[in-house]
């Protein structure tokens, strides 16, 4: 099997299948496991159960950030709304880079990783998929899984252009490192104006900025960080508070992340010997519990492939049947993220007033945990092979 993408879903699937004796190759366009990225969270019993079955739960707990409270402030830094750490951080929050590293380490002994390359072309045959890589290498695989994110190259090659499946939700987000911001109160400080918000919060021993702004779809080069910096600075110009200081850090930040808030809607999630996993199938850029959904989906796909004993068509159908409603329900949270973080003037007043009510806030926290656990999770027989067996392969 070939898996495209080595962020979260790809290494999770590789770990399950590799330790069940499958021959797995993971290809990743980045030259090495990715660093940077914001914190990601897991919520509820289902997320915890899958992480525990994977054998990574305790390791992630040692790496957890502890979450970060959020305090919305006015232009002079005076508090308007305080949200506890569990509001954004769930039960377990870790840096995306730490999660990706842990999943890679737990699968590297049973899967082949190819960094700095990607799928350029693929053709399905009766008994496999012929793949041509950007490097020029050609190989054959039984199955191909696109776990390569919202902007999936596998989805584009097999299902069609991105604009058919990815819907822009009216906002853009960015994160970048802020090396010198010593006066944080132990949580994130957030400042907004209608349709815009910027925040700064702790990130290990440093700090990181997060920004969001309302905008129609922008035409820009996703691989040109200078162009992206100019778009961010233009959108946040005149915002006040600590914005100029944070934009100064943006000028030299090496790990800028910038993307639209979008969601992926595609039916079905597979075609022939090719299937989609994680954000490539049902992504929500922010607020849709996409990381937890990806880890659960990797477990279900691996389980169904092993249970089907080589019948990929049956496995893909059962995988999607089990996951679709759950993923779509979680994904809907991303539809509201932009409007929550960067609403209009009236929306900002309502948010601050309503969430200052502890009863309503606790109800929202319970809703999120209930939603993340709203799936009947099978217990698959994913028997791990002995290390010596893995080494012999």
C-alpha positions in Angstrom: 0.0 0.0 0.0 1.1 3.6 -0.7 -0.1 6.4 1.6 0.3 10.0 0.5 0.9 12.3 3.5 2.9 12.0 6.7 1.2 14.4 9.0 -1.4 12.6 11.2 -3.7 10.3 9.3 -1.0 8.8 7.1 1.4 7.7 9.9 -1.5 6.6 12.0 -2.7 4.2 9.3 0.8 3.1 8.5 1.4 2.1 12.1 -1.7 0.0 12.3 -1.2 -1.8 8.9 2.5 -2.1 9.2 2.3 -3.9 12.5 -0.3 -6.2 11.1 2.2 -7.4 8.5 1.2 -5.2 5.5 3.9 -3.7 3.3 3.3 0.1 3.6 5.1 3.0 2.0 4.4 6.6 3.0 5.4 9.4 0.6 5.5 13.0 1.9 6.3 16.1 -0.2 8.1 17.8 2.7 11.8 17.0 3.0 11.4 15.7 6.6 8.7 15.3 9.3 7.0 18.6 9.5 7.6 21.0 12.4 5.6 24.1 13.4 1.9 24.2 13.3 -0.6 25.1 16.1 -1.7 22.9 18.9 -4.3 20.2 18.2 -6.7 18.6 20.6 -8.5 15.3 21.4 -11.9 15.2 23.1 -14.0 12.5 24.6 -13.9 8.7 25.2 -13.6 7.7 21.5 -10.5 9.8 20.8 -8.8 8.6 24.0 -9.7 4.9 23.3 -8.1 5.0 19.8 -4.9 6.7 21.1 -4.7 4.1 23.9 -5.1 1.2 21.5 -2.4 2.7 19.3 -0.1 2.8 22.3 0.6 6.5 22.1 -1.8 7.9 24.7 0.7 8.1 27.6 3.5 9.5 25.5 1.2 12.2 24.2 0.1 13.0 27.8 3.7 13.6 28.7 3.9 16.1 25.8 0.6 17.8 26.3 0.5 21.6 26.5 -2.1 21.6 29.3 -4.3 23.8 27.1 -4.3 27.5 27.1 -7.0 29.8 28.5 -8.2 32.5 26.1 -8.8 36.1 27.2 -10.4 38.5 24.8 -9.2 42.1 25.4 -10.0 45.5 24.2 -7.6 47.9 22.5 -6.0 48.8 25.8 -5.6 45.2 27.0 -8.6 45.2 29.4 -10.4 41.8 29.6 -13.8 41.4 27.9 -14.2 37.5 28.0 -12.2 34.7 29.6 -12.5 31.1 28.4 -10.9 28.2 30.3 -8.2 26.0 28.8 -10.5 23.1 28.1 -12.6 25.3 25.8 -10.0 25.2 23.0 -7.7 22.4 24.4 -10.2 19.6 25.0 -9.1 16.6 27.1 -5.6 16.4 25.6 -3.8 19.2 23.6 -0.4 18.7 22.0 1.5 20.6 19.3 0.9 19.3 15.9 4.6 18.8 15.3 4.8 16.6 18.5 1.9 14.5 17.4 3.3 14.0 13.9 6.7 13.1 15.4 5.2 10.5 17.8 3.1 8.9 15.1 6.0 8.8 12.7 8.2 7.2 15.4 5.6 4.6 16.1 5.4 3.5 12.5 8.9 4.1 11.1 10.0 0.5 12.1 7.2 -1.1 10.1 6.7 1.3 7.2 8.9 2.8 4.5 9.0 6.6 4.5 9.9 8.6 1.4 10.3 12.3 2.1 10.8 15.1 -0.5 8.6 13.5 -3.1 5.0 13.2 -4.1 2.7 11.4 -6.5 2.7 13.0 -10.0 0.6 10.5 -11.8 -1.2 7.2 -11.1 -3.1 4.7 -13.3 -5.2 1.8 -11.9 -4.8 -1.6 -13.4 -6.7 -4.8 -12.7 -4.3 -5.9 -9.9 -2.9 -2.7 -8.6 -2.0 1.0 -9.1 0.9 2.2 -11.3 2.4 5.3 -9.6 4.8 7.8 -11.1 6.5 10.1 -8.5 7.6 13.7 -9.1 11.2 12.4 -8.8 10.6 10.2 -11.8 10.5 6.9 -9.9 7.8 4.4 -10.9 6.4 1.8 -8.6 3.3 -0.5 -8.3 1.1 -0.8 -5.3 -2.0 -2.8 -4.4 -3.8 0.3 -3.0 -3.3 4.0 -2.6 -4.6 6.2 0.2 -4.7 10.0 0.0 -4.0 11.3 3.5 -2.6 14.5 2.1 -4.9 17.1 3.6 -7.5 19.6 2.4 -5.5 20.3 -0.7 -5.0 16.6 -1.5 -3.0 15.8 -4.6 -4.4 12.3 -4.7 -8.0 13.6 -4.6 -7.2 16.0 -7.5 -5.6 13.2 -9.6 -8.3 10.6 -9.1 -11.5 12.5 -8.3 -11.1 15.9 -10.0 -10.1 19.5 -9.4 -10.1 20.9 -5.8 -12.8 23.5 -6.5 -15.4 20.7 -6.9 -14.9 19.5 -3.4 -13.4 22.3 -1.2 -15.8 25.1 -0.1 -14.4 28.4 1.2 -16.1 29.4 4.4 -15.2 33.1 4.2 -12.1 33.4 6.4 -8.4 32.9 6.4 -6.1 31.9 9.3 -2.4 32.2 10.0 0.0 31.1 12.7 3.6 32.1 13.2 6.3 32.1 15.9 6.9 35.1 18.1 10.3 34.7 19.7 10.2 37.7 22.1 6.9 38.2 23.9 7.7 37.8 27.6 4.6 39.3 29.2 2.0 36.6 28.7 -0.3 35.9 31.6 -0.2 32.1 31.2 -2.8 31.9 28.4 -3.6 33.4 25.0 -4.6 37.1 24.7 -7.0 37.8 21.8 -8.0 41.1 20.3 -10.5 41.7 17.6 -12.4 44.1 15.4 -15.3 43.3 13.1 -14.2 40.4 10.9 -10.6 40.3 12.2 -8.8 38.9 15.3 -5.2 38.4 16.3 -3.9 36.6 19.4 -0.6 35.6 21.0 -0.2 32.7 23.4 2.5 30.5 25.0 4.2 27.9 22.8 6.7 25.8 24.8 9.4 28.3 25.9 8.4 30.9 23.3 5.1 32.3 22.0 3.1 32.1 18.8 0.6 34.3 17.1 -2.7 33.3 15.6 -4.7 35.5 13.2 -8.0 35.2 11.4 -9.7 37.6 9.0 -12.9 37.6 6.9 -12.3 37.6 3.1 -13.6 36.3 -0.1 -11.5 33.6 -1.8 -8.0 35.0 -2.5 -5.8 34.2 -5.4 -2.3 33.5 -4.1 0.6 31.1 -4.4 0.4 28.6 -1.5 4.1 28.0 -1.8 5.1 31.7 -1.6 5.4 32.8 2.0 6.3 36.4 1.1 3.1 36.8 -0.7 1.2 35.3 2.2 2.9 37.7 4.7 1.8 40.6 2.6 -1.8 39.4 2.5 -1.8 38.9 6.3 -0.2 42.3 7.1 -2.7 44.0 4.7 -5.7 42.3 6.3 -4.6 43.2 9.9 -3.4 46.8 9.2 -4.7 49.3 11.7 -6.0 46.6 14.2 -4.2 48.2 17.1 -3.3 46.6 20.5 -0.2 44.5 20.1 -0.8 43.9 16.3 2.3 45.9 15.1 4.6 44.0 17.4 3.2 40.6 16.3 3.4 41.6 12.6 7.1 42.5 13.1 7.7 38.9 14.2 5.8 37.8 11.1 8.4 39.4 8.8 11.1 36.9 9.8 9.0 33.9 11.0 10.4 30.7 9.4 7.3 28.5 10.1 4.4 30.5 8.8 1.1 28.7 8.3 -1.6 30.3 6.1 -4.7 28.9 4.6 -8.4 29.5 4.1 -11.0 28.1 6.5 -12.6 25.5 4.2 -14.4 22.2 4.4 -14.2 19.2 2.1 -17.3 17.5 0.8 -16.9 14.5 -1.5 -18.9 11.4 -2.1 -17.8 8.6 -2.2 -14.5 8.6 -0.4 -13.0 5.9 -2.7 -12.7 5.0 -6.3 -11.4 1.7 -7.3 -8.2 1.0 -5.5 -7.8 4.6 -4.2 -9.3 5.9 -0.9 -9.2 9.2 0.9 -8.5 9.6 4.6 -8.7 12.4 7.1 -8.9 16.0 5.8 -8.7 14.8 2.2 -12.1 13.1 2.6 -13.8 15.3 5.2 -11.6 18.2 6.2 -12.4 21.3 8.2 -9.5 23.7 8.5 -10.3 24.8 12.0 -12.8 23.9 14.7 -14.1 20.6 13.1 -12.2 18.2 15.4 -10.3 17.1 12.2 -7.3 15.7 14.1 -9.3 13.4 16.3 -11.5 12.4 13.4 -8.4 11.5 11.3 -7.0 9.3 14.0 -10.3 7.5 14.4 -10.7 7.1 10.7 -7.2 5.6 10.3 -8.1 3.0 12.9 -11.4 2.2 11.2 -9.9 2.0 7.7 -7.1 -0.3 9.0 -9.6 -2.5 10.8 -11.9 -2.8 7.8 -9.0 -3.6 5.5 -7.7 -6.4 7.8 -11.3 -7.7 8.4 -12.0 -7.8 4.7 -8.9 -10.0 4.1 -7.9 -8.4 0.9 -11.3 -7.3 -0.5 -10.6 -3.6 -0.7 -13.9 -2.7 -2.2 -15.8 -4.1 0.8 -13.3 -2.6 3.2 -13.6 0.9 1.6 -17.4 0.7 1.6 -17.6 -0.3 5.3 -15.0 2.3 6.3 -17.0 5.1 4.8 -20.3 3.7 6.1 -19.0 3.7 9.6 -17.2 7.1 9.5 -19.3 9.3 7.2 -22.0 10.5 9.6 -19.6 10.9 12.5 -17.1 12.9 10.4 -19.7 15.1 8.9 -21.2 15.9 12.3 -17.8 16.9 13.7 -16.9 18.8 10.6 -19.9 21.2 11.0 -18.1 22.8 13.9 -15.7 24.3 11.4 -18.5 26.1 9.7 -18.9 28.3 12.8 -15.3 28.9 13.8 -14.7 32.1 11.7 -17.9 33.7 12.9 -17.1 32.8 16.5 -13.5 34.1 16.5 -13.9 37.1 14.2 -17.6 38.1 14.2 -19.2 41.4 13.4 -19.7 44.1 16.1 -23.1 42.7 17.3 -21.8 39.1 17.1 -18.8 40.0 19.3 -21.0 41.6 21.9 -23.3 38.5 22.0 -20.4 36.1 22.2 -18.8 37.9 25.1 -22.0 38.3 27.0 -23.3 34.7 26.5 -20.1 32.9 27.2 -19.6 34.9 30.4 -22.5 32.7 31.6 -20.9 29.7 33.3 -23.9 27.5 32.7 -24.0 28.1 29.0 -20.2 27.7 28.7 -20.3 24.3 30.5 -23.2 23.2 28.2 -21.1 24.0 25.2 -18.1 22.0 26.5 -20.4 18.9 27.2 -21.8 19.2 23.6 -18.3 19.0 22.2 -17.3 16.0 24.2 -20.6 14.2 23.4 -20.2 14.9 19.6 -16.6 13.6 19.6 -17.8 10.3 21.1 -20.9 9.8 18.9 -19.7 6.7 17.1 -20.0 3.0 17.8 -16.3 2.2 17.7 -15.6 -1.5 16.7 -12.8 -3.4 18.4 -10.8 -4.7 15.4 -8.4 -7.6 15.6 -5.3 -5.6 14.7 -2.7 -8.0 16.0 0.7 -6.5 16.2 3.5 -8.6 14.7 6.7 -9.1 16.8 9.5 -6.7 16.2 11.7 -9.3 14.8 9.1 -10.2 12.2 8.8 -6.5 11.2 12.6 -6.3 10.9 12.7 -9.3 8.6 10.2 -7.6 6.2 
